[in-house]
Amino acid sequence: MKSYALFKQYIWLVNIIHRRGKISLSEINREWLYTDMSGGVTIARNTFLRHKNAIEDIFGIIIECDTHHDYQYYISNRHVLSEDSIQNWMLSTITVNNILSENISLADRILLEVVPSEGNFLQSIIDAMRRKVRIQLSYQKYGCDSSTTLSFAPYCLRLFQCRWYVLGQFQRPVREGEVPMTREGLPEGYTECFATYSLDRVKKIYHTDESFEIDKDFSAAAYFKYCFGVDRVDSIPVQKVLIRAYGLQRYYMRDLPWHHSQTEKYWGEEYADYEFTLRPTSDFIRFIMRYGSLVKVLAPTELARKVKAQLMEAVDMYSDLDEEP
């Protein structure tokens, strides 16, 4: 069987088991026979077990059998399909790709957003992460006429709002008053710091001959847990943020949460209140401003003041419209 056809079967199996929670092989086959992929032939147990193993190898999604309840199959690590994980992203992307490829005749009636792949840069960074070698890149920030050369250990990659970012770890001697870090791979008397770079501002990238050991306690998910996007400013404390959404915006926020920490605190006929636990950095403030009068920051007061000040600046930009013609 062709790889493409197998992938479609893998995706279908994951989706049906995920939707049902627990499902027996006979129930899977009952659903399977309704699909065009089946050709009217059920999935043999040996074939299913091969698919099950392949799904774990490719996607890291573990399907186990509950032998105490009618031999029902379930996904034992369901959390990877309900968070910003590579498994969830791969599954969603391939599922959509399968749907679109089966309906290519409607291509002129299906409009998509462009998601930059960053081509060779993305692959080069992944290769460096796998080989554990530091990279050197030429980086040109917005507003700068020239590029800067940087060298760091690529710790992780993050996709946010259709842009790829790399988190780089730098090592430097401790400054006065700082306490040196002690861990494997870090020179004595040194500490580490991190910075995030957008791949679309990278001009060139090279692998160096210098290897690195990633901190065994480092977790990409934990590092970005309280970030809205990619900006982590440790001087801004993690805090509870309460936002009120008016009109239809309360539905949009319910269906498309702004952040994984979002929880619904109140739902009414005119507005809904949502709470977040994060660092309210400038990128979060800019995101709030997108929605103008559709949302309002209720707490903390300091954040509400910052949003108000920036909205007032935006209003002042149109002050010339108030002048007499």
C-alpha positions as CSV (number, residue, x, y, z in Angstrom):
1,M,0.0,0.0,0.0
2,K,1.3,3.5,-0.8
3,S,2.6,5.6,2.0
4,Y,0.0,8.3,1.4
5,A,-2.9,5.9,1.7
6,L,-1.4,4.5,4.9
7,F,-1.1,8.0,6.4
8,K,-4.7,8.6,5.7
9,Q,-5.6,5.5,7.5
10,Y,-3.4,6.4,10.5
11,I,-5.0,9.9,10.7
12,W,-8.5,8.4,10.5
13,L,-7.8,5.9,13.2
14,V,-6.4,8.5,15.6
15,N,-9.4,10.8,15.0
16,I,-12.1,8.1,15.5
17,I,-10.4,6.8,18.7
18,H,-9.9,10.4,20.0
19,R,-13.5,11.3,19.3
20,R,-15.0,8.2,20.9
21,G,-12.7,8.1,23.9
22,K,-12.9,4.3,24.0
23,I,-13.9,2.1,21.1
24,S,-13.6,-1.6,20.3
25,L,-12.1,-2.9,17.0
26,S,-15.6,-4.1,15.9
27,E,-16.9,-0.6,16.4
28,I,-13.9,0.9,14.6
29,N,-14.7,-1.4,11.6
30,R,-18.3,-0.4,11.7
31,E,-17.3,3.2,11.2
32,W,-14.5,2.2,8.8
33,L,-16.9,0.6,6.3
34,Y,-18.7,3.9,5.9
35,T,-15.5,5.4,4.4
36,D,-14.3,5.3,0.8
37,M,-10.9,4.1,2.1
38,S,-12.3,0.8,3.2
39,G,-13.4,-0.5,-0.2
40,G,-15.9,-2.6,1.7
41,V,-13.1,-4.5,3.5
42,T,-12.7,-4.4,7.3
43,I,-9.4,-3.8,9.1
44,A,-7.9,-7.1,10.2
45,R,-6.6,-7.3,13.8
46,N,-3.0,-7.7,12.7
47,T,-3.3,-4.8,10.3
48,F,-4.8,-2.7,13.1
49,L,-1.9,-3.6,15.5
50,R,0.6,-2.6,12.8
51,H,-1.2,0.7,12.3
52,K,-1.2,1.2,16.1
53,N,2.6,0.7,16.3
54,A,3.2,3.0,13.3
55,I,1.1,5.8,14.9
56,E,3.2,5.6,18.0
57,D,6.4,5.7,16.1
58,I,5.4,8.6,13.8
59,F,3.2,10.8,16.0
60,G,4.1,9.7,19.5
61,I,0.4,9.0,20.1
62,I,0.0,5.9,22.3
63,I,-3.0,3.7,21.7
64,E,-3.6,1.1,24.4
65,C,-6.3,-1.6,25.0
66,D,-8.5,-1.8,28.0
67,T,-8.7,-5.6,28.4
68,H,-11.1,-5.3,31.3
69,H,-13.9,-3.6,29.3
70,D,-14.6,-5.4,26.1
71,Y,-11.1,-4.9,24.7
72,Q,-11.7,-1.2,23.9
73,Y,-8.9,0.9,22.5
74,Y,-8.1,4.4,23.8
75,I,-5.4,7.0,23.6
76,S,-3.5,6.9,26.8
77,N,-1.6,10.2,26.4
78,R,-4.6,12.3,25.3
79,H,-3.0,15.4,26.7
80,V,-0.7,15.6,23.6
81,L,-3.8,16.2,21.5
82,S,-5.2,19.0,23.7
83,E,-2.2,21.3,23.9
84,D,0.3,23.2,21.8
85,S,2.2,20.0,21.0
86,I,3.9,18.8,17.8
87,Q,1.6,15.8,17.8
88,N,-1.5,17.9,17.8
89,W,0.0,20.2,15.2
90,M,1.0,17.3,12.9
91,L,-2.4,15.6,13.3
92,S,-4.3,18.8,12.5
93,T,-2.1,19.7,9.6
94,I,-2.2,16.3,7.9
95,T,-5.9,15.9,8.5
96,V,-6.6,19.2,6.7
97,N,-4.1,18.3,4.0
98,N,-6.0,15.0,3.4
99,I,-9.3,16.8,3.2
100,L,-8.0,19.4,0.7
101,S,-6.2,16.9,-1.4
102,E,-9.4,14.9,-1.8
103,N,-11.2,18.0,-3.0
104,I,-8.7,19.5,-5.4
105,S,-11.4,20.2,-7.9
106,L,-12.6,23.0,-5.5
107,A,-9.2,24.6,-5.3
108,D,-10.3,27.9,-6.7
109,R,-13.1,28.1,-4.1
110,I,-10.9,27.3,-1.0
111,L,-8.7,30.2,0.1
112,L,-5.9,29.7,2.5
113,E,-3.5,31.8,4.6
114,V,0.2,31.5,3.7
115,V,2.1,29.8,6.5
116,P,5.9,30.5,5.9
117,S,7.9,27.3,6.1
118,E,11.3,29.1,6.4
119,G,12.6,26.2,4.3
120,N,16.3,25.5,4.7
121,F,16.6,27.7,7.9
122,L,14.0,25.6,9.7
123,Q,15.6,22.3,8.7
124,S,19.1,23.6,9.5
125,I,18.1,24.5,13.1
126,I,16.3,21.2,13.6
127,D,19.5,19.4,12.4
128,A,21.6,21.5,14.9
129,M,19.2,20.6,17.7
130,R,19.4,17.0,16.9
131,R,23.3,17.0,16.6
132,K,23.6,19.3,19.7
133,V,25.8,21.9,17.9
134,R,25.7,25.6,18.3
135,I,24.7,27.7,15.4
136,Q,25.8,31.0,14.0
137,L,23.4,33.2,12.2
138,S,23.2,36.6,10.5
139,Y,20.2,38.4,11.9
140,Q,18.7,41.7,10.7
141,K,16.2,43.3,13.1
142,Y,13.3,45.4,11.9
143,G,14.5,49.0,11.6
144,C,18.2,48.1,11.2
145,D,20.1,48.6,8.0
146,S,22.7,46.0,8.7
147,S,22.8,42.4,10.1
148,T,24.2,41.2,13.4
149,T,26.2,38.0,13.9
150,L,24.9,35.8,16.7
151,S,26.1,32.4,18.0
152,F,24.0,30.3,20.4
153,A,22.7,26.9,21.3
154,P,19.2,26.3,19.6
155,Y,17.1,25.1,22.5
156,C,13.7,24.9,20.9
157,L,11.4,26.1,18.0
158,R,8.1,27.8,18.4
159,L,5.4,28.6,15.8
160,F,3.3,31.6,16.8
161,Q,0.8,33.5,14.6
162,C,2.2,32.1,11.4
163,R,5.9,32.8,12.2
164,W,8.6,30.5,13.3
165,Y,10.9,31.4,16.2
166,V,14.0,29.8,17.6
167,L,14.9,30.1,21.3
168,G,18.7,30.5,21.7
169,Q,20.7,29.9,24.8
170,F,23.7,32.1,25.4
171,Q,26.5,31.5,27.9
172,R,28.4,34.4,29.5
173,P,30.6,35.1,32.5
174,V,28.7,36.2,35.6
175,R,28.5,39.9,36.4
176,E,29.1,41.5,39.8
177,G,26.4,40.4,42.3
178,E,25.3,37.3,40.2
179,V,25.6,33.8,41.3
180,P,27.2,31.4,38.8
181,M,25.1,28.5,37.6
182,T,26.4,25.0,38.1
183,R,25.3,22.3,35.7
184,E,26.8,20.0,33.1
185,G,27.8,21.7,29.9
186,L,28.2,25.2,31.5
187,P,31.7,26.5,32.1
188,E,32.7,27.4,35.7
189,G,31.8,31.0,36.6
190,Y,29.3,31.3,33.8
191,T,25.5,31.8,33.7
192,E,23.0,31.4,30.8
193,C,20.4,33.6,29.3
194,F,17.9,33.2,26.5
195,A,16.6,35.2,23.6
196,T,14.1,34.5,20.8
197,Y,14.6,35.2,17.1
198,S,12.2,35.2,14.2
199,L,13.3,33.0,11.3
200,D,12.0,35.4,8.7
201,R,14.7,37.9,9.9
202,V,17.5,35.4,9.5
203,K,19.8,36.1,6.4
204,K,22.3,33.2,6.8
205,I,22.8,30.3,9.1
206,Y,25.8,28.0,9.8
207,H,26.5,25.1,12.0
208,T,29.6,25.5,14.2
209,D,32.0,22.9,15.5
210,E,31.1,23.7,19.1
211,S,28.8,21.2,20.8
212,F,26.5,21.9,23.7
213,E,24.6,19.9,26.3
214,I,21.0,21.0,26.8
215,D,20.0,21.5,30.5
216,K,18.3,18.2,31.5
217,D,15.8,20.2,33.5
218,F,14.8,22.5,30.6
219,S,11.2,22.2,29.3
220,A,10.1,24.3,26.3
221,A,6.5,24.1,27.5
222,A,7.5,25.3,30.9
223,Y,9.6,28.1,29.6
224,F,6.7,29.5,27.5
225,K,3.9,28.5,29.9
226,Y,3.1,32.0,31.1
227,C,4.0,33.8,27.8
228,F,1.3,35.0,25.6
229,G,3.5,34.6,22.5
230,V,7.3,34.4,22.3
231,D,8.2,37.4,24.6
232,R,9.3,36.3,28.0
233,V,10.1,39.2,30.3
234,D,10.9,37.9,33.8
235,S,10.7,41.3,35.3
236,I,6.9,41.2,34.6
237,P,5.3,38.9,37.2
238,V,2.9,36.2,36.3
239,Q,-0.6,37.4,37.3
240,K,-4.3,36.9,36.9
241,V,-5.8,39.0,34.0
242,L,-9.6,39.4,33.8
243,I,-11.0,40.5,30.4
244,R,-14.6,41.2,29.5
245,A,-15.7,40.4,26.0
246,Y,-18.9,42.1,24.6
247,G,-21.4,40.9,22.0
248,L,-20.3,38.3,19.5
249,Q,-16.7,38.6,20.7
250,R,-17.6,36.5,23.8
251,Y,-18.5,33.6,21.4
252,Y,-15.2,34.0,19.4
253,M,-13.2,33.9,22.6
254,R,-15.0,30.8,23.8
255,D,-14.4,28.9,20.6
256,L,-10.9,30.2,19.9
257,P,-9.1,30.8,23.3
258,W,-6.4,33.4,23.3
259,H,-4.2,31.4,25.7
260,H,-4.1,27.9,27.1
261,S,-4.8,29.3,30.6
262,Q,-8.0,31.0,29.5
263,T,-11.0,30.1,31.7
264,E,-14.6,31.4,31.5
265,K,-15.6,33.1,34.7
266,Y,-19.0,34.5,33.7
267,W,-21.4,34.2,30.8
268,G,-24.2,36.6,30.2
269,E,-26.5,37.9,27.5
270,E,-24.4,41.0,26.8
271,Y,-20.8,40.0,27.8
272,A,-18.6,37.2,29.2
273,D,-15.6,37.4,31.5
274,Y,-12.4,35.4,30.8
275,E,-9.5,34.9,33.2
276,F,-5.9,34.4,32.1
277,T,-2.7,33.5,34.1
278,L,0.3,34.9,32.3
279,R,2.8,37.7,32.0
280,P,1.0,40.7,30.4
281,T,3.8,41.7,28.1
282,S,3.7,44.2,25.3
283,D,2.7,41.6,22.7
284,F,-0.4,40.7,24.8
285,I,-1.3,44.4,25.1
286,R,-1.0,44.8,21.3
287,F,-3.2,41.8,20.9
288,I,-5.9,43.2,23.2
289,M,-5.9,46.5,21.3
290,R,-6.8,44.7,18.1
291,Y,-10.4,44.3,19.4
292,G,-11.0,47.9,20.4
293,S,-14.3,48.4,22.1
294,L,-15.2,44.7,21.9
295,V,-13.0,43.8,25.0
296,K,-12.1,45.6,28.2
297,V,-9.4,44.8,30.8
298,L,-11.1,44.5,34.2
299,A,-8.0,43.5,36.2
300,P,-5.2,44.2,37.0
301,T,-5.7,48.0,37.1
302,E,-2.2,48.7,35.9
303,L,-2.7,46.7,32.8
304,A,-6.0,48.4,32.1
305,R,-4.2,51.8,32.4
306,K,-1.5,50.7,29.9
307,V,-4.1,49.5,27.4
308,K,-6.1,52.8,27.8
309,A,-3.0,54.9,27.3
310,Q,-2.1,53.2,24.1
311,L,-5.7,53.4,22.8
312,M,-5.6,57.1,23.6
313,E,-2.4,57.5,21.6
314,A,-4.1,55.8,18.7
315,V,-7.1,58.2,19.0
316,D,-4.7,61.2,19.0
317,M,-3.3,60.1,15.7
318,Y,-6.7,61.0,14.1
319,S,-7.0,64.3,15.9
320,D,-6.6,66.2,12.7
321,L,-10.0,64.9,11.6
322,D,-11.5,67.1,14.3
323,E,-10.1,70.3,12.7
324,E,-12.4,72.5,10.7
325,P,-12.0,71.9,6.9
